[in-house]
Amino acid sequence: MKKVRKAVIPAAGLGTRVLPATKVMPKEMLPIVDKPAIQYIVEEAAASGIEDILIITNRGKGLLEDHFDRAPELERRLSGDPNKAAVLEQVVGISKLANIFYVRQKETKGLGHAIRCAKEFVGDEPFAVLYGDDVILGEDPACGQLIRAYEQFGNGVVGVKEVTREAIQKYSSLQVKPIRDNYFLCTDMIEKPKPGEEMSLYSILGRCVLPPEIFDILDQTPPGAGGEIQLTDAMKTLARRDGMTAVDFTGTRYDMGNKLGILQASVEVALNHPEIGTEFRAYLKELCKTL
């Protein structure tokens, strides 16, 4: 079995749910305290053993490439100040997280179409997918949890969480059967189910590990929900044919394409931030007294 050493991060969405902030700035660059969302995702992939990362972008996303590039002028200025040594190390370290490549999705035709753009990059290897909207924070990287499941069971893997009946209509619904612990066998799924179509309240939330055969399936997948080529529809074919492993991953997931999710991520990360956590906690306590 080939090792999972490549990851794809689809980041070509327009960020319409958080306009006007994303009119010019890619939503993946929205900060969670002092780091953009995309950096947390890349750090998770790197911590999971991923060596090569392909970020799927589109027009207007050049800031993503700039962020993971070197910044010689900034580095020179920081290197001249002994008090900025730690900051310099952080800035330089961003460019060394992994080998990062980019390709543009020239037409917005859905997540499945975006993943199809990664075919040449992936080749004949299994690969991880980390959705650009989803930041997942925890001691054990969510991507790494899925990779371990792939190595153990040998089939495609999806990261899942149980959601409310109202929320599942915005996501996907999976047919699952317990294997053990937090592992399930997934044999079917549906994207954005209508009331009554739910197979369970388990939904794919932001992470999966796929075999290279998914590209042949995507080639045969017609447009689905929203008139777009849905990755869920291709994974449904894979699940029905071979079965997939669903992992109820540990960690907290934040929807960075959602205004509330952005605020939740910022507040919760700030509370545990080594520089501002104590002061921010005190501020919130005082604020709550006035509400």
N, C-alpha and C positions, 0 to 999 in steps of 0.2 A: 504494500500500500504506500502510495506517495505521500510525503509529508505536506501539510498545509503551510505553505510559506508565502503565499500571495493573498492580497486582500483588495477588494474593490469598494470604493466609497462613492456612491452616487450623490452628487452635490449639484445637480443641474436644475433643481426646482426654482421657481420664481419668487417664492416667499410671499405669496399673495395674502396669507393669513396674518402677516405681521407688517403689512404696509401701514404708513409710508416709510418706516425705518429701512425697509429693504428695497426702496426705489433705486438706490445707488449701491448700498452695501449688501453683499451676499449674506443671506441669513446665517450661513455657516460661520461667518465672521462676527456675529453678535457675541459680545463678551459675557462670560460667566466670571464675574469679579475682575480678574486680570488676565484671563486667557480666552481666546475665541473658542466657540463650541467645537470647531473642526479640530483644534489641537487636542482636546480631550479624547476625541475619537481616534486620532492617529496615535496618541500615546497608549490607548487601550490596545490597539492592534500590535504596536511594537512590544508591549509588555506580554502579549500572547505568543510571541515568537515569530511574528510576521516580519519578513525581510523586505518584500517589495509591495508597494501600495500604488494602485491606480485610482486617481480621483477623476470622476466624470464631471465635467464642468459644461458651461455654455457661455455665450457672450456676456461680458460684464463681470466675470468672475476672476479677473486677473489678480485681485487682492489675495486670493487663496494661494496662488503661485508665489507671490511676493513674500507672503508670511513664512513659507517654508524655505525660502532662499536665504543666502547670506546677505548681510547689510553692512558693507565695508565702512561706509562713513559713520554710521551709528556705532559700530564696533570700535573704530578708532577713537571716537569721542569717549566712549565708556572706558576703554583701556587706559586713558590718561587720568582717570580718577580712581585712586585706590579704594575709595568707599563704594565703588560701583562694580567691584570684582564679581560679586554673586549675580548681579543683574547681567553682566557680560556673559557669564557662564550659561545663564538661562537663554539668552538671545542666540548665542552660538549653538547651543544644544538643540534648538528647534530644527536646525537644518541637518542634524545628524540622527534624528529619530529613526529614519528608515530611508530606503531608496524610493523616492516619490516621483511618479510619472503622472501625466495629465493627457486627457483626450476630451474633445468637445462633443457633446451630443447636439448635433446641428439642428435637430427638430425635437420639440417636446412631445414625445409620443408615449410617455409612461415609463414606469420603473423597469419593466421588462425590456423595453427598447434601449434604455440606458445601460442595462447590464449586458445586452447584446453587443454594445460598443467595446466591451472588454475582451472579446473573443481572442483577438491576436495576442493581447497581453497575457491572458491566462494559458493559452495553449491546451495541453492535455493534462493539466494538473487540477486537483481540487482547489477551491479558493473560498475565502471568507467574504461575506458582504456585510458591511457596516453602514446602515442607513445614515445619510448626512443629517437628518432631522433629529436623530435619537442619540442623546448623550446618556451613557449608563455608567454610574460611578459605584465602586465597591472595592473591597480588598482583593477579591478574586476577579480578574478581568472577564467580562461576560463572553468576549470572543474566545478566550482561552478555554472557558467551560465548554463551549460548543466544539472546539477543536478536539478536546479530550473525548467527547462523545463520538465524534467522527472516527477517531482512532480506535475506539472500543467497538463500535457497532458497524462501521464500514459503509454507512449510507448517508444520504443528505441529512442535514440537521437544521432545525429551526429553533430560535430562541423565543420562548412564549411566556406569557403571563395571563392570569385570569383577570378579566375586566368585567365591568357592569354590562347588563343587558342593553342599556342605552348606548354605551360606548362602542360595543362590538359592531354596531352598524357602520361605524366609521373605519373599522379595521378589517380583520378577517376572522373567520370562525373555523376551528379545526375539529375533525373527528379524531379523538384520541383514546388510547387504551393504556392504562398504567403498565409500566415494565417493572420499575423499582425506584425507590427514593424519588428524585425529581425528574426521572426519565419516563417518557411516554412513547408509544408507537403511534405515529400519525399516518392514517390511510386515506384521508380526504380533507378537502378544505374548500372554502368559498370566500371570495372577496366581497366586502361590503354587503353582508347578508341583509335582506329585508326581514322585517318581523316575521317570525315563524320559520325562517330558513336556517337559523343557528344550529350548528352541529354540537357545539359546546360553547362555554364562555372563555375558552382558551384562544388567544389571538397571537399572531406573530408580531413581535414588537422590536424591530430594529436590527436583528442579527440573524444570519444563517450561514451555513457552510454547504457549498454545493459541488457536485461532481461536474466535470467538464461536459458531460452529456446534456446538461441543461441548455446549452447553446443550440443543439439540434432541435430540442423541444421548443425553444423560443422561436426558432425559424418557422415552426408549424403552428404557432399560437396566434389565433386571430384577436383583434381588438376586443376588450371586455368592458368592464365597468368604466364609465366616463369616456368610452370610445378610445381608450388607450390600451397598449399592450401591457398586461399586468404580469408581474413576476409571479404573483400568487397563482395565476392560472397555469403557468408552466410548472410550478412546484406541485400543483394539484395532480398533473399528469405523472410526475415523478412519484408522488406519494401513493397514487393508485396502482402504479406499476410495480414499484420496488419497496414502498414503505419509506417513511422518513422518521428520524428520531426527533422528538420534541423535548427540549430542555427547559424546565421552569427555572431560569437562571436566577442567581442571587445578585443583588445590586439594585440601586434606585435608578429608574429610567425617567428622563426628562424629555418632553416633546418640545424641541427648540423651534418648531414651526408654529407654535401656539403661544400667544401672549402670556397666558397664565403659567405655562410650562417654563418659559424664560424667566419669569419672576420667581417661581419656586426654586429653580436651579440657582439663581443668583443669591437668594436669601439663605438657602441651606448650605451652599458652599461657603458663603461669607461667614456663617456661624462657626465653621470649623477651620477658617483660614488662620494660619499661624501669625500673620501680621495684624489682622484687624478683627479676628474672631471675638475676643474678649470685649473690646469696645463696642462692636456691633451688637452683641448680645445685650449689653447694658442699654444701648440706645433703643433697641426694640422693647425692652421691659418698660422703659420710661414712656415710650410712644404708646404702648398698650394701655397705660394708665389714663391717657387722655381720650381714648376712643370710646 
